[in-house]
Amino acid sequence: MGDVEDVLARLRRYPDVEALNLYAVDAADRLILDVAADSIAAAGSGKIAVIGDSYGALTLGAIAGHDLRDVRVHQDLLTGELALANNARTLGLADRYAAYPLTEQLLTGARVVLLRLPRVLAGLAEVADAIARYADPEVTVIAGGRDKYLTKSMNDVLAQSFSEVQASRGRQKSRTLLVSGPKPVGEPRFPVRDRLDDFDIDVVAHGAAFSGPRLDIGTRFLLQHLKWMKPDARDAIDLGCGTGILAVALAKARPAIRVVGTDQSAAAVASARATAAANNVADRVTVVRDDAMSSAADNSADLVLCNPPFHVGAAVHTGSAIKMFAETGRVLRPGGELWTVYNSHLNYRGVVERMVGQTDVVGRNRKFTVTRSVRGLHDVQQR
């Protein structure tokens, strides 16, 4: 298994945030690979699926350790998908795996599934349902994570779809669960649907989408300012759109506006598209899977709305929010506005002002601050 350590040692997180305290591989990845080794060897090429791989450690570790081909992979986050692709190219293993959505193609005939346990229980429920529904009836799932993120509720969620859920040995503050015996499946439980009566919006949510079908309190506070956001805006972007509530609210309030929702989560993108369709605004709301709207053209938007993330994995890390603000400065037209809501203690105002333009606090409650940033001609010339 020396090859495996060589592979793991060369992995990078790029294009995700890189910092000294952020790693591309951890003890849980190594434990999953070790616990799964016999099952992978018995199953062989074409029978292995990997779900939730952070940056490629599980996929490339399994390929290197067992000389596998035709590994099928699903990662919710685009940064993880791109990092795996970069790492695979560097290691000469790009032809050994393929990426899939969380669908039948990912799992049909799979005898072994390697799973990083997601922290969102609804996300785990949707994954467990898909494995039980589509994988080989003899499938073994080796699911793992860091102890500090594992909860008894995860066992209960897995037990809804499988008859056997056994905690395996722990090591270096990580643990695995061995899961087998798919239960008979009924109608799929996802996506779920809910109605926000206050805003006359139907929300559709896949399991891994942030906040599910509910309206998180930061987005609710930002929505209260909708009518003051650049009134003459024609092109708007909902940056980190989640289930698409902001994009849909804006499209419903302004019949002439076109909105692009962007998110790096596959579950969020699927949810936002379904939410736009459910509210009859899919003709004006386009949703793309993108990392901090890097595919948007320079000077292409009049208005950007953003409820940025402020956690990167375990670390409270503003790197991903800063990347979002930098892209906003590039994408806004002169006179364009960024409206953002954030936890007040993060004090993003100075960062946003530096990267976008003149920034004013327009709302503050006990927990959140809403700011409006205006991109000026001066800001354009500086770039």
N, C-alpha and C positions, 0 to 999 in steps of 0.2 A: 504493500500500500504506500510505498515511498512516493510513487508518482502522484498520488492524491495530495499529499502535503505540499509537493512542489507546485501543483495546480492551485491549491487554496492560497498559498503564499503570494501568488502573483495577481490575485484578484483585486480589482479596483471598484469603487462605488460610482465613478464618473459615468454619466453626467449628473448624478445626484451630488448633493453637497459633500465635499470632502474636508475633513478636519482631523486633527490628531486624536480626538476622542471619539471618532466615528469610524467603524470598521466594516469591511466588506464581507467578513466571515466571522462567525462566533462559535462558542462551545456547543450551542444547540445544533448548528449545522453539522458539526463533526460527530456529535452523538447520534443524530438521525442516520447519517451515513454508516456509522459503525453498527448500530442496531439492525439496520436494514440489509446489511451486506449479504447474509445468507439468502434472504428472500429475493434480492436483486439477482444474485448468481443463479438461483433456481429458475427465475422467470425469463431472464435473457432479453435480448433486443426486441423492440416492438411491443413490449408488454409493460413498460414503465411510464408512469405519468408523474409529473412534479407540479405541485400547486403552491404558490405563495413564496417561491424562492426569492430571497431578498436581492441578491446581485449575481447569482449564478453558482453559488457554492454547492448546492444540492445537485443541480443538473450536471455541472462540469466535474464535480467530485465523483458522482456515480458513473459518468461516462469514462473518466480516466481510470477509475478503480476496477471497472468491469468490461472495458472496451466495448461499450454499448453503442448502438445506432438506433435511429428512429425513436428517440425519447420525445415524449409530448409534454409541453410545458404551458402552464397558465400563470401569469403574473398580473395582478390587478393594476399595479402601478407601472406607468410607462417608463419611469426612470429605471426601475428594476429590469424591465424588458430590454431597454437600451444598454444598460450596464452588462447584462448577460451576453447580449450580442457583441459588444465591444470585447469583453473578456474571452468569448469563444473564438473570435477572429484572432486575437493576440496569441491564443494557445493552439490555433490550427484545428479547432473542433467545431467550427460553424456549421458543418454539414451533418453533424450528429444528432441534431435536435430540431424541432419546429414548434413555433408558438401558436396557441389556439385560444379562442374564447372559452368560457366555462360552459361547454356544450357537449353533446354526444360524441363528436369527433375526438375531443380531448381524451375521453375515457373508455370508449368501446374496446373491449378485449383487454383492458389493463388488469394485470395481476398484482401489481405493486404500485401504491401511490405514496410518494414522499410529500409530506404536508407540513409547512410552517404554520403553526396555529395562529390565525388572525385574532386580533384583540376584540374585534367587533363580533359579538355572539351571533348576530343575524347573518353576518358574512360566513361564519363557520357553519351555520344551519343550512345555508344555500349550497355550500361546497359539499357538505355531508350528504345532502339530498341528491346532488348530481352524481356523486360517486356511487351511492346505493342504487340509483336509477340506471346508470349506464355502464358501470365497470363490470368485469367478470364476476359472477357470483362468488368465486373463490378468492376475491381480492383481499389483500392485506394492506391496511393503511398504517404507515408509521408516521405519527404526528408528533411534533415536538416544538419546544420553545424554551425561553428562559423562565426559571422558577417564578421570578417576580411578576410575570405577566400571566401565569397559568392560574386558573380558578376551577373550583369544583363544578361550576356551571358548564364548563367546556365538556366535561365528561357527560353531563346530563344531555347536552345538545347532541353530542355524537350518539348517545344511547337512543335518541329518537329515531335514528336511521340505521343503527347497527346493534346486533344482539350481544357482541363481545367488545367491551372497552376495558382494557387492562392497563394500569399504570406500570410502566417499565422502570428500570433502574434509573436513578439520577446520577449526574456527574457534572462537576464544575458549575453548580447552580443552574443546571438545565435538566430537562426531563422529557421522556417520550411516552406516548400512549400507543398501545398496539390495538388496532381496531379491525374487526372482521365480522362476517355474518350479516350482509345487507338485509334489512327488513323489507317486506313488500311495500311498494310505494303507491300512494294515491295520486291525487292531483298535485302538481307542483305548488309549493307554498309561496314561491317568489315569482315575479315581483309582487310586493304588497301595495295597496292603494289606500289613500286617506284623503279627507277633504279639509281644507283650511277655510272654514266659513268666513272668518274675518276678512279674507282677501279674495274669496270666491275662486279658489284655485284647488284643483285636484292634483295630488302629488303621487307619483309612482316611484317606488324605490326597490332596487335590488339589495340583497343582504349587506354587501360591503359598503354601500353608500353612506357617507357621513350623516348622522342624525336620523337615518331611516326616513319614513314618510312624514316625520314631524318637522316643525319649524324651529330651528335652533335660535337661542335668544339673541345672539349677535346679529343674525340675518333679520330677525324681527325688528330690531332697533334700526338697522339700516333702511329697511322698508318704510319706516315712518318718515323718512326724508325724501321719498321718491319724487314727490311733486316739485322739489326744489332743484333736482338734478338737471343740468344743462337742458333748458326747455326746447332748444332748436336742434338737439342732437338727432342725426339721421342713422349713424352707425354706432352701435354700442357693443361692448364685450363684458360678459359676466365671467370674470377670471377666477377659476377654481369654483366652477358652477355647482358642484354637488348634484342634487336632484333637480336643479334648474329653476328653483322657486324665484330667484331674483330676475332671471331672464324672462320667465313667463309673466311675472307681475309687470315688468317694464313693457313687454309687448302688448299686454292687455290694456295697460293704461294709455299707451300711445300707438294708435293704429298705423302711423306712418313710419315707425322706427323698425330697423332691422337689428337683430341681436345675434351675436355669436357667443355661445357658451363654451368654455374650454375647461377641461379637467384632465389630470393625468391618470385618474382611476377609470378602468374599464366599466366598473359597476356604476360609477357616477354618470358616465357618458350614456350608457344604456338607459339609466333612470331618467336623465334629463330629456333625452329624445322622446321617451314614453310620456313624460310629464307635458312636454310641448304638444304632443299629439292629443293627449287627453283634454287639453284646454283649447284645442283648435287654433293654435298659433304656430304649428310646425312649418307653415309657409314663410314665416318671418323669423323663426328661431332655428339657427343651425348649431349643431353641437359637434365639437371636434375633440379627439383625445390628443392632448398636447402638453408639453412641459412648459409651464409659465408662458403660454401663447407665443412660443418661439417661431411658430409658422405664420404668424400675422405679419402683414407688410408694415413697413415704416409709415408713419403719418396716415394711418388708415381708420382711426376711430375718433369719434367726438366725445365718447363717454365710456369710462371703464368703471365697473363696480367690483369690489373685492372684499371678501371676508377671509383674510389670509390665514394659513396654518401657522401655528407658532411652536409646534413640536416636530422635531425630526427624529423619528424612532424614540429612543429613551431620553435623548438629550433635549433640553429646552434650547433650541437653536434657531436663530432668526435667519439663517442662510437662505432657506427656501423663500421666505417672505421678501428678503432683499432682492433675490433673483426676480420675483414677480414685479417689484417696484421698478427695477432697472428696465425690464421689458416694457412696462407701462410708459416710461419716459420716451421710449423709442416709438411706440405704436400710436400714441396720442397725436392728433393734429395740434398746431398752435391754437391756443384758446380752449383746447379739449380739457375735460375734467376727469379726475380720478376721485371716486368716493369710496372710502374704505372704513371698515369698522374693526376695532381690535381691542383686546384686553388692555385697559388703561395703564396697567403697571408696565407694559412693554414699551410705551412711549416711542412709537414709531415715527412721530411727527418729523423729527429732524432728518431721519433717513429718507422719508418720502419727499420732503422739501428739496433735499439734495438731488434726488434722482428724477423727480417729476417737475417740480416748480412750487410757486407760492402756495403754502398750505395753511389752512385755517381750521380750527376746531369748530364744528357746527353743532355738535351734540355730545353730551356726556351724561351718563347715568352712573349708578353705583359701581358698575362693573366695566362698562364699555365706553369707548370714545369713537365718535364718527368725525372724519376729517374730509375736507374738500381740497384737492390740489388742482391748480390750474397751470397748464403748460403754456409758458409765454414765448414770444418770438425770441427773446433773449436766450431762453433755454435751448431753443433749436440751434441758434448760431454757435452755442458753446460746444455742440456735439461734433 
